[in-house]
Structure formats: C-alpha cells, structure tokens
Amino acid sequence: MWTVAGAVTLGFLVALEFAARHYGQSGPITNQVREVVFAPKSGGLLYAAMALMMVVLTWRERFVAVGAAIGIDLAFLVVRWAAGIETTGGHPFGNGALWVILGTAVVAVSRRTGRERVLLLKGVGLALLLMAGRKTGDTWLLITSKTRLTVLDQYVATADHALGNPSWLAGRIVTATGSIGFNFLDFVYGNLAVAAVIAALYQLRHVAVERRFPRHHLVRTFLVIGLVGPVFYMIFPVVGPIFAYGTGAEHWAEVSLWAPDMPPSEPWAVADLWPGTLPPVATPYPMPFDGITPRNCMPSLHTAWATAIFIHTRKGPRVLRFAGTFWLVATLAATLGFGWHYGVDLIAGVVFTLTIEAALRAYDQGWDRAWLWLVAYGATVFAALLLSFRFLPLAMAEYPWVSGPLLLLAMTSVIHGFVRTTARWEPRTAPARRPEPRPEPI
C-alpha cells in the first residue's frame, strides 16, 4: 500500500511540475529541490516535518538529528554571510532539517533492513509528504488562477446574506484591534501546519517504542484534505471578499507568489466595499478576474484543517484539547477577519472535513452501515450546499431568517451524525460490579 501510495504521489507531483512549467513557473519538485541549497520559503515547516519524522527515532537519534540540523543551518548561515548572499523571500534556516530528513532516508536504505528500514522510510515519507503538500498547494493555486478566468464571488456573497455577512463584521472587528489583533491572528493563521504537527506528535508518541504507526492519525486526514480540497477550487472558483469587494492591498505580498511585480487587484474588484459597506443584494453573475489571485475559497481548507486538529485533540490531555479549541476559534476569526473567506465557505469546510474524516475512519474500522450512511449523508449535504450557493443565492438573501438557520442545521446534522457514529466505536469501560455482601456466620 505504501509503495502504491508513493508511486501515485510521485506521478501526481510530476504532473503538477509539467503543469507549472506550462505556465512558465517552477513546480513543486523543483521548488523542493532548490531548498536543499537555497534559502527555504518556510524554515518552520521544514523543522516541523523533521519533528514528524523523528517519531520513529530513539531519543539518542533525535538529539543527534536536531544537533546535525542546527549545525548544518549554522554552516549555511556563515557561508551566505561570507559570500554576501541575501535571503530575500526565504528564511535563513531550514536547510539543515531537510538535509537530516534526506540523510535519514539514505541511512534507512543503506544501513537498515526489514521492519526497521520500513519504519524509517515511513517516517521520512510522512515528512516529505508534509513538505510536498505545501509545494503542491502553491502549484494548485497557480493552476486555479490561470485556468478559471471567471469567479463566482457574487453568488457566494449574495448567499452570505443568509448568515448576516460575517466576513464584513469580523473584518471591522479586526480593523478596530489594529496591528495587535492583526499580527496575532496572522501568526495563528500562518502556523496552522505547525499546530497540526504538534497534535500529530502526541498521537505518534509511541511509534518509537511500539515500532509501528497507529491505524489512523491526524497526518492522514491533513494530507487527504489537501489532496481532495483543491479539486473543488476548480469546480467552484472564488477569490474572497478582500479581493472581489476590496483592494486586497493588505495581503498582496502574501498572495503574489508567482508574479511579484503584478499590481494589486483593484481593477478587478466589483467595488471597494469590504469591510465598510455590505454588498448589495442583486442578481449575481460570473465575473472575470485577474490571472494571479488564487481561487481558493470554496470550501475553506484552513477551516477544514483547523476542524481536523480540533477533532484529533479531543482524546489528548487538557492542554492539548484547549490548544485545539483555541486554534479552531482563532483560525475561523482570521479567515473571516482578513477577508479571505465568506461565512458559507466555513460551513462547507466543516462538512467537508467531517465527511473526509468519516471516510478514513470507515476505511480503518470497516464499512458497516453506520459509516456508509454517514459518508453518503455528508457528501450529499456538501453537494447540496454548493448547489444552493450557485443556484439559490437570491432566495437565500431574501429570506435570511429561513435560509440561515437551515444552513446551520445542515452543518449541525452532519456534526451530530459524526459524533454519534464515532461514539459507537469508542472503547467503553464496564462499570465495576459491587461485591455482594458475605453472609454472616451462624
């Protein structure tokens, strides 16, 4: 299964590489190979991937790996400083973590055999998949911006009236908090992958002792969400209120990954309305948009990933449960307050995650009737949401007191079904039997 998964992943990366080259940009394979020597775009992600890989190592091997990564990074830093090489657009650290991951793969192939080799390669594979997920995501966003020349933001913004336009409200709140609120939410939003690795490390903490991975863990859900989610970006292209109804200038440096010299998107916006003025309720139509802004709103994958973290931290200690709840709430606030998403994007993201999580658990625990019905129901609700946003936005905006509760009820019904189905598979502790009183001697 791991061999097939590796072959499919490699073929997918090669296809994305060719697609990116078609549009004159480097693809995920090239970008990842460059980080062996050049300054990486995300040093924190590389160290998080190394930490994920280290779950298969002993404590002594972990200390050696961390020391080697730091030493290699210091060597790169000294060489760049001596040569006068600037790290503009990249981080000064992270190369060492990538070298350690690749070195572990070499050790596994050349110095290990049998189950030990397989275990080490699985750890390296998880680390590489986490890094490849980031690179493939960038390429997917490039493809959406180049192939989907029109966007459906007017449909989604009209449907969002049913929820009271939460992005406009959250945007005003974040603006009122100034730089403190903005920087705090920006840190939470940008380090979602690091939070996921922390939760995954707790789930995988016994791998080095048991010499095997658990049947189901957070990394699997994260990767499947990242693989399946962008497909719907192609089906339902949306750029978000900050671009469709605003200038987008506040976030342009973060979004312009492939054409940094391209001007912001003012000419393409409907009007400069976000977050000060609510969009009017009018007949929506597909609107043309620029060829650089990602169409990455429907569903909200940041909401999906934060929901997955929340689900997988429910069985952890109190501090981990608190962290999972905090990251979910803060991510929802950031996605809305920064103008990246509409409210209906978040509802679709929650339903999408629960359906993916149910399918993965059903695969592990057996496709009985309860799991089958839950996956089918979640997929049906998700499809119904997309269809209603596309074909019924005016009716939803004109009758918000009906459509709004129905949207929340649809999401809540999937949550209830997931909780009830999951509870059937949780191990239950039988109550202790009370000892019978012994008869007194006559």
N, C-alpha and C positions, 0 to 999 in steps of 0.2 A: 504494500500500500504506500509506504514511504517512497519507494522507487517510482511508482506511477505518479504520485503527487509531485515529486521532484521533476520528472520529465514534463508534466503538464505545466508546471510553473516556469520552467526554462523556456518552453515553447511560447508561453504567453509573454514572457519578457522579451524574447526575440521579436515577436510580432509587434509589440509596442515600440521596440527600438527602430524597426523599419518604418512604423507609422510616424514617429517623431522625426526621423530623417527625411521623410517625405515633406514635412513642413519646415525643413531647414533647421531643426533643433536636435540636440543630442538626446538620446533616450535613456531609460533607467540603467541599462548595463554600463554605458559609457560614463554616466554621472557617478555611478558607484565605483567604477574602476579608478576614476580620477581622484577619488578621496583617499586612495592608498598613498598618494604623494601630496596632492594639493590640499589646501585648507577646506575642510568639510563644511557643508552648509549648516549642519546640526551636530555639534560635538556631543551635546547631551544625549541625543538619540543613540549615537554610537556607543556611548558608555552604558546606556540603558540596555542596549542589545547585548553588550558583553556581560552585563549582570545577569541577563536572562540565560545566556549560555553557561554561566558559572554554576547554575544549579546542578549540573552533572559532575562538578569537580569536588574534590575533597577540600577541607579548609586550607591545608598547606598549598594545594594547587591554586586555590583562589588568591591567597596572598601573593604567590609568585606571579599570577596573571595580572593583578592590579599593579604590582610594582613594575612589571615589564611595560604595561600600558603607559604609566606615568613617565617612566624613563624614556620611552620612545617619543612621547609628546614633548618632553623637555629637549631632546635632541633635535627634533624638528623645529622647535621654537628658536633654539640657538642658531641653527643653520639659516633659517629665514631672517633672523635679525642680522646675522653676519653678511648675508647676501643682499640685504635691503629689500626683501620681498614682502609686500603688503598682503594682508589677508582680507582685503576689502570684499564684502559679500560672503565671507566664510568665518569660521571660528578658529582660534589659534590652537585648539586642542581637539582630539577625537581620532586622529590618525593612529595613535597607539592602540586604542581599543579595537580598531579594525584589523590592525596587524596581529593582535593577540587572537582574535577570532579566526583569522586565516591560519595562523600558526597552530591553533588547536586542531583545525581540520587536517593539517599536514601530519601532526603527531598521531591523530586517530588512524590515518591511513597507513603510516609507516611504522608506528611503534605499538599499535594495539591490534587485538584480534577478537573475534567472536562478539559476545554481548557488550564488552567494554568498548569496542570500536563502534558498534551500532549506537550505543548510548551517547558517546561523544559526538558522533555525527548528527544525532537528533538535536543535541544542544546547539551545535553550530548551525544546523538548519533553521531552528527557531530564531536565532539571532539574525541570520541572513534574511529570513522572511520578513522580520520586523523592519529591517533596513530597506529591503526591496519594496515593501508596502508603501513606504514614504516616497520612493523614487517613482514607482508606478502611478501613485496618486498624482504626482506632478504631471506626468505624461498624459494621464487620463484627462486632467483639467485642460491641458493644451488641446487635446483632440476635441473636447466638447466646445471649446471656443472657436475652433476652426471649422467644425462641421455643422454646428447648429447656429445658423445665421439669424434666426428669429428666436425670441424668448417669450415665455408665457407669464411674465410677471403681472400683467394687468389682470389675468384670470385669478392668480393666487392672491393678489392684493384686494381684489373685489371679494373673494371668498373670505378673506381675513376679517372683513367687517363683522362676520358672524361671531368672532371671538373678541370684538372690541379693539381691533388693531393693536395687539400687544407690543409689536415692534416699535411703534411710534411712542407708546407710553414708556417702554423700557429705555428707548433712546433718549428721551427727555430726562429720565432719572440719571442715566449715566453721564449725560452732558452736565447736569447740575452738580454732580460729585466732583467734576474737574479732573485733573490729572491723577489724583489719588485713586479714584474709582476706576478710571480707565486703565491705568497701569496694573492695578490689582487683577482685574478681570482679564486683561491681556496676558498676564502671566499664567493664570489658570487655563485659559483657552489654548495657549501655545504649548503647554506642558501636559496635555492630555495623555500622550503616549507614555510619558514618564510615570504618570499616575497609574496607568494600566500595568506597566512593568512592576511597580511596587505591589499591586494587588496580585499579579501573577507569581511574583517571587514567594509570597505567602502560600499560595496554592501549591507551588512546586518545591516547597522547602524540604520535603522528604525524599526527593528524587535521588540525591547523592547516597542516601542510606539504603533505600529500597531498590536502587539501580533500575528503576523503571518510572515512566511518566504515568500520571493518573489518566483515566479514560477521557475525562472532559475537564477543560480548564479555560481560563479567560482568553489566552492567546488564540485558541482556535476560533472563538467567536469573533474576536477582533479581526482576524485575517479574512474570515468569510464575509463579514460586513464590508470590509474594504474591497473585496473582490466583486461582490454582487451589487453593492450600492451604486457605483458609477454607471451601471447599465441603465438605471432609471434617470440619470442625468441626461442621457441621450434621448430617452423617451419623453421626459418632461423637463426641458431646459428652462432654468430660472436663474437669474443673476443675483437677486436680493434687493431689498429696498434701498440700501445705501448707494447702489449703482443705478437702479431703474428709476428711483424717485429722489435722488440726491446727487451730489457731485462726486462722491467716492474719493475725494482727495485725501481724507484722513487715513485711508487704508491702501492707497495706491502702491506705496513702496512694498507692501507685503504681497500684493496680488500680482504685480508685474514681474513675474518670474522669467518670462521668455522674451519680452521686448521692453527692457527698462527705459528706453528712450521714448516710448509711446506716451502721448499726453493722456491725462485723465479722461473720464468718460462723460464730461458734461454735455457734449453734443448729442449723445445717445439717450440721455435720460428723458423721461416723459416731462418732468419739471423738477425744480428744486423744492421738494415738499418734505423730505424726511429730515429730522423728526418733528418739524414745527407744525406742518399742516397735514391733515388727514387726506388721503387720496379720494377723489370724488367717486361716487357710485355711478358708473356709466357702462355702456356696452363694451366689454373688453375685446381686444383683438391681438393676434400675434404681432409683436413689434420687432423690427430689425435692431440688432445691437452690434457692438464692435467685435473684432476678431481676437481679443486678448482676454477679456473678463471671463473667468470660468463660470460655466452653467452648473453650479454645484450646490443647489439649494434643496431640491425635492428628491428624496427626503433629506432631512438634516442628519448627516452622518456623525457630526460631533455629538448631537443629541443621542444618536444610536450608540456610539461608543461609550458615552457617559452613562447611559442606561445599562449597558453591559457591565461596566465597572460596578455600578450600584448593585446589580443582581448578584455578581460573584463575590461581593464583600459581605453579603448577609450572613454567612456562616463563619466569619472571622471574629477576632476579638473586638471589643468595644471601640477601640481607637480606629481600627480599620473600617468598621461599619460607619463611624462618624465621618471618616475621610471620604468614603464612597458617597454618602449622602451630600456632604459638602461639595464634592466635585460635580455631582449631578446638578445641584441647585445653581452653583456658580457658572457652570457651562451653559445652562439654559438662560441665565441672566446675560451672559456675554453674547451668545448667539443673537439674542433679540436686541440687546442694548447697543451693540456695534452695528446693527443694521445688516448683518449677514443673512438673516433668515426672517421669514414671516412666521406667525404663530402656527399656521396649519402645517408648516414644514416640520415643526417639533412633534405634533400629533402623529404625523406619518412616520417620523423617525422612531417613536416609541413602539408603534405597532410593528414596524419593520424589524426592530431588534427582537421583540418577543417572538415573532414568527421564526426568525433565524435561530434563536436560542432553543426554541421548542423543537425545531427540526434536528439540531445537533444532539440534543438530549434523547430524542426519539431514536436516532441512529445508534446511540450508545446503549440504550436501555431496552430497545425492541419496539418495533412499530405496532403497538397494540392499538385498540380502537380509540382510546382517550387521546393519545398523542396524535394519531392520524386526524382526528376531528379538530384538535387544536391548531395544527399546522394549516389544515384546509380553511378553518374559520379565520385565522389570522391573515392568510393570503387573500381571502375574499374581502375582508374588511379593508385591507390595504388597497386592493384594486378598486373597491368602491369609493374610497377616499380620493384617489387620483381622478377617477371618472367624475366625481361630483365637483372637484375643483376645476375641472376642464369644461364641463358642460352645464353645471348648475350654479356658477358663481353669483349671477344676478339674483336668483331666487334666495340664495343663502344670505346675501347682503340685505335684501328687502325684508326678510323675516329672521332677523338675528336671534330673537328670543326662542325660535324653534330650532333653527339650524345649529346654533351654538351649543345648546345642551345635547343635541343629537351627536355632534362631533365628539364631545367629551364622553358621552355614553358609549359610543362605539369603541373609543380607546379604553375606557374603563372595563368594558365587557371582555376585551382581549386580556387585560391585566388580571381580571378575576379568573378567567379560564386558565391562564398560565399558573397563577398561584394555586388554584385548586388541583390542577393536574400534577404540578410539581410536588404538592404535599402528599399525594398518594405514593410517591416513590421515596419519600424521606424515611430513614430508619426510625422506628418508634421504640421507645423504651417501655417495656411492660411494667405496670405498677407492681411494686413489691407486695407479696402476699403477707397478710398479717398472721403471725403464728397463732394457732389455735391454743386456747388455754388448756394446760395439762390438768387432768382430773386429780383432785386431791386424794391422797391415800386414805382408805377407810380405817 
